[in-house]
């Protein structure tokens, strides 16, 4: 990795994440991270929350798993806590009850998908009782999740979003007139939020990767022959740019029905612990 671009996660954390240390395979952890960010994104849409808050929440969510294992906290709880915290940081706070209701809906829909994989039955949301235990359990989980994110990240919750940088880079490269290139690069930045890259690489590297993917898929010719490589304008090392592209492209890989169902079954920490115990028993 380029010496001038220090990642937020340390080398030891990158090589062996806390979840990996507890026996969770790297591909499963990657899928769980992506699914947790997807829940944050869906909750943000349903709550009509600002994009800056949703993006900040996903980045905080990704950072959290470099200091804590999924065996200790569920991706559903931490995702909810990250969105609640990010909404405060971006000065567009949410009502706690609204956020809990939305996450209850999303979790019920996940449970419905597990019980009816072929989508034979229509999903119907059953609102929780106002004074029922479900609300207070989710409320406690939300408060604990927000507290743990702050504690374990050492209150270092500053996030630099890439969108302004993307616009500047597109202007430098003369691509602002290509609406398709702008939209596709913007989309890749949003998709990259489901990967750990914002906790690993500097914003110029991530933006350069989004532009590279957009230009390759749209057959846009940019100077790419040494010593006149366009990404050198932005101090983005080629190896890191290519690595970010790999993270993003892995999101689009085909997954089997069993792989998708496995991720949905592991939203809570108890589910993860049960899976680890079963897996350990099979291996022994």
QUIVENPE-V515219 format. One record per run of one state. SS is the DSSP state (H for helix, E for strand, L for the rest). FROM is the first residue (numbers start at 1). TO is the last residue. If there is no record, write none. Layout:
ss={SS:SS}
from={FROM:FROM}
to={TO:TO}
This chain:
ss={L:H:L:H:L:H:L:H:L:H:L:H:L:H:L:H:L:H:L:H:L:H:L:E:L:E:H:L:H:L:H:L:H:L}
from={1:11:16:18:22:26:47:51:65:75:90:96:116:133:153:163:173:179:193:196:200:203:218:224:226:228:230:235:238:251:257:266:269:284}
to={10:15:17:21:25:46:50:64:74:89:95:115:132:152:162:172:178:192:195:199:202:217:223:225:227:229:234:237:250:256:265:268:283:284}
